Amino acid sequence: MHRFAVMGAALLWLSLACAPAQAGDPARGKLKIDSERCQECHGVDGNASDNPDGLGNEGKFPKLAGQSPDYIIKQVHDFRSGARNHQTMYLMATAVSDEDLADIAAYFGSVERMHGEAHTTPPLAARLYLEGDAERAIVPCAGCHGEHGQGLPGNGPVLGGQHRRYLQKQLLDWRAHERSNHADGTMNRIAAALSDTEIEALADYLAAQ
C-alpha cells in the first residue's frame, strides 16, 4: 500500500478512536451520582477524600472534579471489559447503563476542576514533567496532560490537583503492568523508566497544581 494511503488509514482510525463519547446531561448526572453510588467514593462534587480510614483505602479513590467526560467514560468501559482491573469498579461499571454513565461523566466534567495546594516541589519533578528526558525516551508529561496538569482535550486526562497517593499508585501500577489500558502502551514505557524517587516527586508535583 502506498505510504500516503497508509497514513490516511491510520489518521482515520485515530479520528474514530478519539471520537467523543455520547454527550450527557450534567443536571441528570448530578442526580444519578447518588442512585449509582458514585458519590460514596468520589464525593458529591467529585473531590474524593483521601483521609486515612484505617482500612488501607488511602490513594484508592481519585478525584473526578473537572475530569474529561470522555476519559471517565473510557475508563468505565475499560473496567467493564476487564482492560483495567478493579473489583469494585467492575461491579459498578457493569451495572450502569451507557446513558446514565454519559450523564454522570458530564456532571463531573462540569464542576470546578480539582486543584491542590501549591507548595515547593523538587526541581527534578518540574523538569521531568515539563521537559521529559530524551536519553531515556521519556516524553514531557505536559505534552499530553497540559502545563499545569489541566488535561488536553482528546489527549491526556486532568492530573493537576489529584491526590498524591493516587497518582503515585497509578504510576507504580503502570510500571508493574498491573495497569495497561493505554492504547499504545506509552504510559507503561514511561513509567518503566522512572525510579521510585521520580514517581514520588512527580506525584507530589502534580498534586500541588
Buried (B, 14 or more C-beta within 10 A) or exposed (E): EEEEEEEEEEEEEEEEEEEEBBEBBBEBBBBBBEEBEBBEBBBEBBBBBBEEEEEEBBBBBBBBBBBBBBBBBBBBBBBBEEBBBBEEBBEBBEEBEBEBBBBBBBBBBBBEBBBBEEEEBBEEBBBBBEEBBEEEEBBBBBBBBBBBBBBBEEEBBBBBBBBBBBBBBBBBBBBEEEBBBBEEEEBBBBBBEBEEEBBBBBBBBBBBB
